[in-house]
Amino acid sequence: MSIIPTISSGTAGPLGVQHLPRLWQKASLDAAGKLHPDYPAAGAGFDQMTLDALSIDRQAFLDYVAAEKPNYVACEAWCQANGNADAGAIAAHNAAVDGYNHDDDTRNGILSSVGLPTDAGILDAVNLNNLEDWNDFHGAEITG
């Protein structure tokens, strides 16, 4: 069984880092062999932005999650101990996540695939990705 992650990139845990809960969920699912194949454990977009903001090496993060299978709070503690949880870097990262917009082709493709018109007024990647995840989850897990 493969699972489509549905934690939003706009979600932050106690440390305040947006997208880190989603990255933890994807890496955890991947380590357990349960991540849906359309989703990377740690990709180039928000995943890498989050790791860079914390000064965490991608492979070190994935290796830690695979070996320790931490709960979320333990994962945050590891990130604090092994990276840089500077408040300014976290604020800049969160602003970058909030401010990221997909290109028109990506945005229009997502809106079309979920059944919304391209003039729906949704521009930000966080909400577009949420809609896409929820739609994919419904298609694969509920009706599939």
Backbone bond lengths (Angstrom), bond angles and torsions (degrees), N, CA, C in turn:
res aa  C-N    CA-C-N  psi(-1)  N-CA   C-N-CA  omega(-1)  CA-C   N-CA-C  phi
1 M - - - 1.451 - - 1.522 108.87 -
2 S 1.320 116.62 133.17 1.456 121.00 175.95 1.528 109.04 -112.34
3 I 1.328 114.83 147.36 1.458 121.17 -174.66 1.522 110.28 -118.81
4 I 1.306 115.52 134.00 1.461 121.94 174.41 1.521 107.37 -89.11
5 P 1.340 117.34 122.86 1.465 120.02 -179.44 1.529 110.90 -69.04
6 T 1.322 115.90 139.25 1.465 119.29 -179.38 1.524 113.21 -125.75
7 I 1.328 118.60 8.43 1.462 119.62 172.44 1.528 106.93 -71.66
8 S 1.306 116.89 130.58 1.459 122.00 -177.23 1.532 111.86 -72.43
9 S 1.310 115.98 147.65 1.462 121.06 172.90 1.516 111.53 -64.18
10 G 1.309 117.60 -20.19 1.452 121.76 178.56 1.516 113.69 -81.72
11 T 1.332 117.44 -3.09 1.465 122.03 -179.84 1.522 110.14 -85.94
12 A 1.331 115.61 137.13 1.460 122.60 175.64 1.514 109.06 -125.52
13 G 1.312 117.00 149.97 1.457 122.27 174.77 1.519 109.87 -93.27
14 P 1.334 117.20 -163.79 1.464 121.02 -177.89 1.530 114.63 -57.21
15 L 1.320 117.60 -31.62 1.466 120.95 178.72 1.525 111.96 -69.64
16 G 1.327 115.93 -21.38 1.458 120.60 177.14 1.510 115.59 89.80
17 V 1.318 118.56 13.18 1.465 122.49 -177.37 1.524 109.67 -93.40
18 Q 1.327 115.55 109.19 1.456 119.24 176.66 1.524 110.37 -62.38
19 H 1.281 116.30 145.34 1.455 127.14 178.10 1.529 113.37 79.39
20 L 1.315 119.28 -19.20 1.463 119.36 -179.27 1.528 112.31 -60.48
21 P 1.347 120.37 -40.20 1.468 118.03 176.01 1.536 112.99 -59.85
22 R 1.311 116.67 -39.01 1.469 119.88 178.75 1.530 110.50 -66.61
23 L 1.321 116.75 -43.95 1.464 120.81 179.18 1.525 110.10 -60.96
24 W 1.332 117.26 -43.68 1.467 121.39 176.43 1.531 110.51 -59.66
25 Q 1.346 117.14 -44.94 1.461 119.87 -179.43 1.524 110.84 -62.17
26 K 1.330 117.36 -45.64 1.465 119.93 -178.76 1.527 111.41 -64.27
27 A 1.330 116.63 -44.30 1.463 120.15 179.43 1.529 110.46 -64.67
28 S 1.327 117.13 -38.59 1.464 121.22 178.80 1.519 111.37 -65.64
29 L 1.322 116.54 -45.44 1.462 120.53 177.61 1.526 110.90 -61.82
30 D 1.331 116.39 -42.13 1.462 120.53 179.43 1.529 110.61 -62.88
31 A 1.332 116.56 -43.43 1.465 120.38 -179.81 1.519 111.60 -62.23
32 A 1.322 116.49 -29.27 1.468 121.22 179.14 1.527 112.34 -90.55
33 G 1.336 116.78 1.39 1.464 120.40 -178.72 1.512 113.45 72.16
34 K 1.342 117.27 24.63 1.461 121.18 -175.23 1.522 114.60 -117.73
35 L 1.322 118.49 1.99 1.455 120.80 -179.80 1.524 110.22 -75.92
36 H 1.317 115.88 131.74 1.467 120.85 177.61 1.528 108.67 -55.69
37 P 1.338 118.23 137.69 1.473 120.42 -174.96 1.528 115.27 -63.82
38 D 1.319 118.72 -16.95 1.461 120.17 178.20 1.527 112.76 -79.50
39 Y 1.332 117.49 -4.00 1.463 122.09 -176.13 1.527 109.72 -118.99
40 P 1.343 117.66 126.88 1.469 119.21 177.16 1.531 110.96 -79.71
41 A 1.313 116.35 150.24 1.467 120.44 175.52 1.522 110.02 -62.24
42 A 1.305 116.29 -38.31 1.476 122.02 177.06 1.522 107.16 -154.55
43 G 1.314 115.66 101.22 1.461 121.08 -176.99 1.518 112.91 -93.74
44 A 1.315 114.83 -166.41 1.463 121.33 -173.53 1.526 114.44 -87.17
45 G 1.319 118.83 -16.70 1.464 120.76 -175.02 1.509 113.64 -85.39
46 F 1.336 115.91 -115.44 1.460 120.96 -178.61 1.531 111.95 -59.02
47 D 1.328 117.51 -32.53 1.467 120.04 178.98 1.527 110.21 -59.04
48 Q 1.330 116.09 -52.98 1.462 119.49 -177.68 1.528 111.21 -68.35
49 M 1.333 117.18 -35.79 1.480 119.70 176.05 1.524 110.18 -58.13
50 T 1.323 116.99 -42.00 1.462 121.96 -178.24 1.528 110.73 -67.63
51 L 1.318 116.56 -46.56 1.462 120.05 178.14 1.523 111.34 -62.32
52 D 1.314 116.88 -41.41 1.470 120.30 178.35 1.522 111.56 -63.67
53 A 1.332 116.98 -41.11 1.463 120.53 -179.71 1.522 111.13 -61.51
54 L 1.329 116.01 -32.79 1.466 120.90 -179.95 1.531 112.86 -93.86
55 S 1.331 116.92 0.88 1.471 122.29 -176.52 1.532 111.53 55.58
56 I 1.328 115.01 44.42 1.471 121.79 -179.79 1.528 108.35 -109.78
57 D 1.311 115.89 131.48 1.458 121.32 175.48 1.530 109.64 -70.16
58 R 1.319 116.09 131.89 1.461 121.55 -177.13 1.520 112.30 -54.82
59 Q 1.326 116.76 -51.62 1.463 119.94 -176.39 1.523 111.46 -67.03
60 A 1.328 117.45 -36.41 1.466 120.30 177.36 1.528 110.55 -61.84
61 F 1.336 116.56 -40.94 1.459 121.18 177.89 1.524 110.64 -63.17
62 L 1.320 116.66 -49.55 1.463 120.75 -179.37 1.531 111.55 -62.44
63 D 1.330 116.47 -40.32 1.468 120.41 178.57 1.525 110.72 -64.13
64 Y 1.336 116.41 -42.48 1.465 120.36 178.53 1.522 110.90 -60.82
65 V 1.323 117.17 -49.34 1.467 120.12 -178.47 1.529 110.60 -62.82
66 A 1.320 117.08 -41.10 1.465 120.18 -179.78 1.527 111.63 -65.53
67 A 1.321 117.00 -40.43 1.464 120.33 -176.41 1.528 112.86 -78.06
68 E 1.321 116.43 -41.29 1.471 120.27 -172.18 1.529 114.49 -97.83
69 K 1.330 115.95 -22.01 1.476 120.71 -176.06 1.537 111.29 46.33
70 P 1.338 116.41 56.91 1.464 120.54 -173.96 1.520 112.99 -74.28
71 N 1.344 115.94 152.81 1.460 117.63 167.34 1.531 106.58 -73.63
72 Y 1.322 116.47 175.09 1.461 118.32 -173.11 1.533 112.95 -63.39
73 V 1.312 117.52 -42.67 1.466 120.48 -178.24 1.526 110.51 -62.64
74 A 1.318 117.21 -40.16 1.466 120.36 177.34 1.528 110.61 -65.78
75 C 1.314 117.24 -36.21 1.467 120.70 177.92 1.524 110.71 -63.74
76 E 1.328 116.45 -44.80 1.468 119.59 176.98 1.526 111.18 -60.24
77 A 1.321 116.88 -42.98 1.470 120.73 179.48 1.525 110.41 -61.23
78 W 1.343 116.78 -40.66 1.457 120.24 177.51 1.530 110.73 -63.62
79 C 1.323 116.30 -41.82 1.472 119.96 178.43 1.528 110.82 -61.90
80 Q 1.316 117.29 -40.67 1.461 120.49 178.22 1.528 110.97 -64.82
81 A 1.322 116.98 -40.30 1.464 121.32 -177.29 1.527 112.62 -75.65
82 N 1.330 116.68 -26.62 1.467 120.38 -172.99 1.521 113.80 -112.81
83 G 1.316 117.20 2.55 1.460 120.42 -179.29 1.509 110.67 -139.28
84 N 1.299 114.71 -150.25 1.453 121.83 -178.44 1.519 108.41 -128.01
85 A 1.332 116.43 107.31 1.460 121.33 -178.93 1.528 110.68 -98.89
86 D 1.317 115.65 44.03 1.459 121.82 179.85 1.527 110.56 -63.95
87 A 1.331 116.79 130.66 1.466 121.38 -176.73 1.524 112.07 -58.73
88 G 1.312 117.29 -37.50 1.462 120.29 179.22 1.517 112.27 -67.27
89 A 1.326 116.39 -41.55 1.473 120.11 178.28 1.522 110.45 -65.82
90 I 1.343 116.63 -38.33 1.468 120.22 178.95 1.523 110.17 -66.55
91 A 1.316 117.41 -43.13 1.473 120.67 178.72 1.522 111.08 -62.61
92 A 1.330 116.89 -42.19 1.466 120.53 178.89 1.528 110.29 -65.16
93 H 1.318 116.08 -40.72 1.466 120.35 177.96 1.528 110.89 -62.00
94 N 1.317 116.30 -48.00 1.465 120.00 -179.02 1.523 111.11 -61.25
95 A 1.323 116.83 -39.50 1.464 120.17 177.13 1.529 110.77 -64.25
96 A 1.325 116.77 -37.71 1.468 120.68 178.74 1.525 110.73 -66.96
97 V 1.333 117.13 -40.64 1.467 120.79 177.79 1.527 109.12 -63.73
98 D 1.330 116.14 -49.72 1.472 120.40 -179.30 1.524 112.21 -61.25
99 G 1.311 116.96 -33.82 1.461 121.16 -174.40 1.510 115.83 -91.43
100 Y 1.326 117.12 -2.23 1.462 119.20 -176.29 1.523 110.64 -79.36
101 N 1.311 115.42 128.92 1.467 122.58 175.72 1.520 109.05 -117.68
102 H 1.325 115.57 139.42 1.462 120.03 174.30 1.528 109.40 -70.70
103 D 1.327 115.63 158.51 1.461 119.56 173.25 1.531 108.24 -68.11
104 D 1.323 115.89 164.19 1.465 121.11 -174.60 1.526 113.06 -58.34
105 D 1.332 117.36 -40.61 1.468 119.32 -178.99 1.526 111.37 -64.20
106 T 1.323 116.40 -43.42 1.468 120.23 179.13 1.523 110.14 -65.25
107 R 1.323 116.00 -47.48 1.462 120.53 -179.92 1.526 110.65 -58.51
108 N 1.319 116.76 -49.65 1.468 120.56 -178.64 1.527 111.50 -63.22
109 G 1.329 117.54 -37.65 1.457 120.86 178.23 1.521 112.12 -64.00
110 I 1.334 116.23 -42.53 1.466 119.85 178.95 1.515 110.06 -65.84
111 L 1.323 116.62 -48.55 1.466 119.65 -179.15 1.524 111.20 -58.50
112 S 1.307 116.45 -43.67 1.456 120.46 179.35 1.528 111.21 -63.35
113 S 1.322 116.65 -43.43 1.467 119.78 -177.01 1.521 113.04 -66.94
114 V 1.334 117.27 -26.32 1.474 119.62 179.48 1.520 112.52 -95.35
115 G 1.338 116.99 -3.34 1.456 120.80 176.16 1.513 115.20 91.06
116 L 1.327 117.14 24.70 1.459 120.96 176.50 1.520 110.09 -111.68
117 P 1.318 117.06 150.16 1.463 119.50 177.44 1.528 110.62 -71.24
118 T 1.312 115.21 154.45 1.465 119.13 -178.11 1.528 112.43 -67.84
119 D 1.304 117.56 -14.51 1.466 120.04 176.65 1.530 111.87 -98.66
120 A 1.339 117.04 27.10 1.466 122.04 -176.76 1.523 112.88 -68.46
121 G 1.332 117.33 -11.91 1.458 120.24 177.58 1.516 114.60 84.20
122 I 1.304 118.15 9.50 1.465 121.44 178.37 1.524 107.28 -97.31
123 L 1.322 115.79 114.95 1.457 120.43 -175.86 1.524 113.46 -112.18
124 D 1.337 117.05 -31.92 1.464 119.17 -171.36 1.529 111.97 -77.38
125 A 1.319 114.76 144.19 1.461 121.66 -176.83 1.519 112.36 -65.00
126 V 1.332 118.38 -34.47 1.468 119.81 -178.93 1.524 110.23 -59.00
127 N 1.313 117.11 -51.60 1.466 119.39 -178.58 1.518 112.61 -70.64
128 L 1.305 118.00 -36.02 1.463 119.99 175.79 1.527 110.41 -63.77
129 N 1.324 116.76 -43.51 1.464 119.76 178.56 1.524 111.51 -64.65
130 N 1.348 116.57 -37.86 1.462 119.38 175.65 1.523 110.32 -57.87
131 L 1.324 116.68 -49.67 1.460 120.88 -179.40 1.528 111.22 -58.71
132 E 1.318 115.73 -42.58 1.465 119.75 179.80 1.532 111.23 -65.46
133 D 1.340 116.96 -44.51 1.468 120.08 178.72 1.521 111.16 -60.97
134 W 1.325 116.29 -47.03 1.465 120.06 -178.01 1.521 110.80 -62.94
135 N 1.328 116.08 -39.49 1.461 120.27 178.26 1.525 110.70 -66.41
136 D 1.343 116.71 -44.77 1.456 120.70 179.17 1.528 110.97 -64.17
137 F 1.344 116.43 -41.71 1.460 120.97 177.05 1.528 110.47 -58.59
138 H 1.322 115.93 -47.04 1.468 120.07 -179.95 1.521 110.78 -60.18
139 G 1.330 115.77 -46.03 1.465 119.60 -178.61 1.511 113.83 -65.55
140 A 1.330 117.21 -38.54 1.459 120.18 -176.16 1.519 113.40 -89.05
141 E 1.313 116.54 -38.82 1.470 119.82 -171.24 1.529 112.78 -97.92
142 I 1.310 118.31 -29.05 1.455 120.75 -173.64 1.534 111.31 -101.38
143 T 1.316 116.29 -47.65 1.462 118.85 -176.72 1.516 112.65 -103.33
144 G 1.348 116.94 -14.58 1.450 121.25 -175.23 1.457 113.63 -74.25
